[in-house]
Amino acid sequence: MNINLPNFNVKNLVKEAGSTISRVVQLTEEKLGTTERTEYDIHFQNLAERADVTKTWTEKIVKDTESVLIPNPQNRVEDYIFEKIEKSKPKRLSNLEHLALDMIEAGGDFGQDMPYGQALIKVGQAEQKLGQCEHDFIATSGICFTQPLRKFLDGEMKTISKERGILETKRLDLDACKNRVKKARSMLGQQAKDGISPEAALEQAERDLRVAQAEFDRQSEITKLLLDGISTSQASHLRHLHAFIQTQVRYYKQCSDVMDQLQRELANLGGPTPYAPLDLQDAGKSNSAGGGVGGNGSRGAGNNNSSAGHGHKPNQSMPIHVNTDQMQRARVLCSYDAKDHTELNLSANEVIFVTECSPVNEDYMYGKQGLMKGLVPRAFVEMLDEEQDVTL
């Protein structure tokens, strides 16, 4: 039986083993502080430190972004495996899409002619659109942001780490050669050992040192060039970051459009408890201009009038003028928890008395609930007798 054995070069094996042992000895002596070591120049150290920081933070950013896009760690592992075996990722429904299907099915069972059934179907269809927007956002974000960054880590950063490892090996060889030269010089004037004179040993050690120095310098230049490329990579990462932000903006704009359309459809359904659309744009202006609930007492009376005219909550620091002699009955459309002591807690379908504030406020009315009095959100009540005033 013929067996083909690989050709081993015994001399090369012995040489490599000797070099490895020499490096281990050199590294051990450096750790113990019993020998000197060649230090890298300041510029190289700065480049290496920047590369380490770039690698660390890029890994964290990629990991965090993937966690945001795909919160389920099991799904992330599954996608990673399919990517490595070059198989298409499985098509899975998101939580929004599961919710959408259940809402649509429930709406059909409750009755498409019933207000609640109609609303469930409309909301389910909107949730389906949001789910599709989410799928598009995840896919686009991976293409424009996480995949380029991961490619950088798996490609350029791995190459840099490899070349830095080779450079460190060359440095250990260089320092070992320096120590051999020192030892050979200390042996001058002594008798020959193993048939080799001290002069010949010194000459051989110096020759090895020149070779080691040349290899170290060449590897140092190669590694520096790669480290300098980090700046170019960061400029590329900035472009990818801009693309990711643009993707986010488009995604949230699409979601906002879907919800605006849903609000209009729900309002058009009518029913015993019609939907009151929420205008987020006006609410944002209200919060930014009014300074939140209660306002700022240092703004004075002039700001109170402005907030009332634009539908903000009346300033708590200013007296609220109301006409309590003539109030109207109103039914509460849905429950409401007071945000502070100036508002009333409301229960769905209860009847209270309300009147306008002075000056008139677009968002709030002044209400009376038994012996309790306070502000009532206008959107939460429905007037019952607008033509007839009730004298209290």
N, C-alpha and C positions, 0 to 999 in steps of 0.2 A: 504494500500500500504506500503510495507516494503522498507525502504531506509537504505542502509548500509553506515553509516558514519564512516570515519576514526577515529581510536583511538588516541586521543590527550593526551599527558602527560602534564598536566597543569604545574606541577612543573618544568619540563624541559624547557617548553616555557618561564616560568617566569625567570628561571635561565639564559637562553640564552639572553633574553631581557635585564636582568640586566647586563650581561657581555658586550653586545653591547653598552649599554649606558655608562658603565664605560670606554670602549675603546674610545668612542667619546669624553668624557670629558677629558681623558688623552691626546688624540691627540690635542684637542683644547688648552689645557693648554701648551702643548709643542710648538705649533705654536705661542702662545702669550708669551712664554718664562717665564712662572710663575712656572714651575716645571722642575725637572731634568729628563733626559732620559738615558736609558742604551745604551751605544755606542758599536758597533761591533768592534772586534779587527782589527788591521791593515791588517793582512793576509786575513781576511774575506772581508774587504772592497776592497782590491786589486782584489780578485777573482770576487767579484760582479761587479766591474768596467770593468774587462776584459770580463765578460759575456755580459754586456750591449754593449760594443764596438763590440763584435763578432756578436751579434744579429743585431745591426744597419747596419753594413757593409755587412753582409751576405744578409740581405733583399735588400739592394741597388744593390749588385752584381747580385742577382737572377733577380731582376726587369730589370736591364740594359741588362743582357744577353738575357732575353726573348724579350726585345725590339729590340735587334739586330737580333735575329733569326726570329721573326715575327713582322715586323715594324707596321703592321696594328693593332691598339688597339682593333678594333671590333672583329677581328679574334682571338686575345688573350682572350678576354672575352668569345667568343663562345667556344673556346677550354677548358677554365676553367669550364664552365657550363657542357659540355659533360663529362669532367673528374669527376666532382662531382656526376653526375647522372649515372656514370659508363657506358656510351655509347661510341661507337667508334667515333673518331673525323671524321668530313666530309672530303672527298677528294676534295681539291680545287686546281685549277691551279694557279701557280705563275705568276707574271708579265712576267718573261722570257718565260714561256710556252705559254702565250697568244701571245707574240711577235712572237714566233716560228711558231705558227699556222697561223698567218696572213701573215708572210713572205712566208711560203710554199704555201699558197693559192694564194698570189699575184704572186709568181714565176710561178705557173701553168697558171694563166690568162695571164701573159705577154708572155708566151711561153717558154717551157722547152728547146727549141733549141736556144733561144736568150741568149746572154752573161749575160744580167741583170737578166733574169728569172732563168738561171742556178745558178748564184751567190746567188740570194735570197733563192733558195731552199737549197743550201749547208749551208748557214748561218742559216736558220731556223732549219735545222736538228741539227746543232751544238748547237743552243740555247735550243733545246729540251733536249739534253744531259746535258747541264749546269743546266737546270731546275731539272732534275732527281738527279744530284749531289747535288743540293741545298736541295731537299727533304731529301735525305739520311743524309746530314750534320745536318739539323735541328732535325731529329729524333734521330740520334746518340748523338748529343750534349745534348738533353733533358735527355736521358737515363743515360749518363755518368757524367753529371755535374749539370744541374738545378734541376732535380728531387731529387737526393740525398741531395742537399742543402735545398730544400724546405721541404723534409722529416725531416731533422734536425730541421728546424724552427717549423714545426707543431708537432714534437714529443718531442725531448729532451729539446728545448728551452721553450716550453710551460710547460713542467714538472718543469723545474727550476723556471720559473716565478710563478707557482702555489705554490711551496714549499717556495719560498721567501715571498710570500704573507702570508702563514701560519706562517712563522717565525716572520714576522712583527706583526701579531696578538698576538703571544705568547709574544713578547717583550712588547706590550702595556699592556697585562694582568700582566706581571711581574712588570712593573713600577707602575701600579695601585695598586698592592699588596704592593709594597714598600711604597707608599704614605699612604695606610691604616695602615701599621705598624707604620709609623711615627705619624700619627694622634692618634693611640691607645696609644702609649707611652706618648704622650702629655696629655692624659686624666687620667694617673695614679694619684691616690690621690684624685680624685674627686668622687662625689657620683655616684652610679649606675644609668644607664639610660635605660629605657624600660626593667627593670628587669635584665639587664646584667651588671655585674661588669666590671670596666675597665681592671682588670687582665684577666678575661675570654675573653674579646674582643681582648686584646693583644695576648693571646694564640691562638685564632682562626685566627687572622691576620697573625701571624708568621707561622701557619700551612699552610695557603693558600699560603704564600710566598714561602715556601719550595716546595710545589707542582708546583707552577708556574715556579720556578727556574729550577726544574728538567725537566719540559716540554720544557722550552726554550732551555736548554742545549741539550736535545735530538734532537729537531728540528734543532738547529744550526749545529749539526754534520751531520745530513742528508743533509742539504742544502750545507754544505762544500764539502761533497763527490760528489754531483752533479756538483758543480762549478769546482771542480778539474778535472772532466771529459771533460771540454772544451778543454784541451790540446790534449787529445786523438782525439776529434772531429776535431780539426784543422789539425792534422796529416792525418786524413781521407780526409778532404777537399783538402789537398795538392795533394793527389793521384787523386782525381777527377779533379783537375785543370790540372794535367799532362795529364790525359786522354782527356780532352777538347782540349788542345793544339795539341795533336797527331791527334785528329779528324780534327782540322783546317788545319794542315799540309797536311793530306791526301786529304781534300776537295780542297785546292788550287792547289795541285799537279794534281788532276784529271781535274780541270778546265784548268790548263796550258796544259795538254796533249790534251784536246779537242781543244783548240785554236791552238796549233801547227799543229794538223791534219787538221784543217780548213784552216790554211794558206797554207799548201801544196796543198790541194784540189783547193783552189782559184788560186794559181799560175799555177797549171796544166790546168786550164780552158783556159788560154791564152786570146785571144780576142783583140780588138783594144786598150784597156787600161789594159794590164796585171797587176795583183796584184804583188806588190813588198813585199815579206815577211819581217817582222820586227824581227830582232834577238835581243831579250831583254837581253840575256846574254852578248853579246858584248857591247850593249848600257850601261849596268850596269858597266862593266869593264871600259868603256870609261869615265863615270861620276866619278867613284871612283879614277881613275888614273889621269884624266885631270883636276879635280877640278871644273868641270862645265864649262859654257860658258865663254870664255875669259881667263880661266886659272888663275894662280897666277903669277904676274909679277916678283916675287922674285925668281922663279924657274930657270930663266936664259935660255940661248940658248940651252943648252944640253937637257932640258926637252922638248923644242919645237920640236926638231928632233925626239925624242922618240914618241911624240903624233902623229906626222905626219906619222910615219912608221906604227902605229897601227890603223890608221883611225880616230883619234880624230880630233876635230876642231882645225885648226891652231891657235897658240897663238896670241892674238891681239897685245901683246907688241912687237912682232917680225915682221920685214918686210916680206911681202909675195912676193916671186919671181915668176913671171909668164912670159910666152912668148906671148905677145899680138900681135906680128907681124903675127902669123899664128894661127887662131882660127877656130873652127868647128861649124856648125849650129846644133842646138839641139831643139827639141820640148819639151815643158813642159807638163808632163803627168797629173798633177793636181795642183791646186792652192796651194800656200805656202806663209805664212806670216813670214816675216823676224823676227828673234828673237832679233837682235840688229843691229846697224848701219853697221856692217861688211858684212851683208847678203842682198840679193836682194828679193823684193817681186815678186812672180811669179803668173801668171794667166794661167789657163789650156789652152792648145793648142797653146799658143803663141810660137814664134820662137825666140831664143836668140843665142848668140855666146858664146862658152865656150872653155876653154883650161885647161890643167893640171896645178896644183900648183907645185912649186919646193921647197922641195921634193914632190913627188907624195903623195896625201892624198886619202885614200880609201873611205872616206865619202863625201868629198867636191871637187868641181871644181871651177875654177875662171870664172865668167861670165860677159858678157857685154850686157846691155839692153838699147839700144839707147846711151845716154850719161852717164848712170849709170853703175857702175862697183862694183862687190862685189862677195862674196862667194855664191855658189849654191849647195844645197844638190844633190849628184850624183843620188840618187834614184828617184828624181823627174823629171829627164830629160831623153830624148831618143835621141841618136845621129842620125842625118839624113844623114850626108855625111862623114863617117869615113875614106873613101879612098881619099877624095879630101879636101885639106885645102883651106880655104878662106882667102885671104890676105886682111887685113884691111888697 
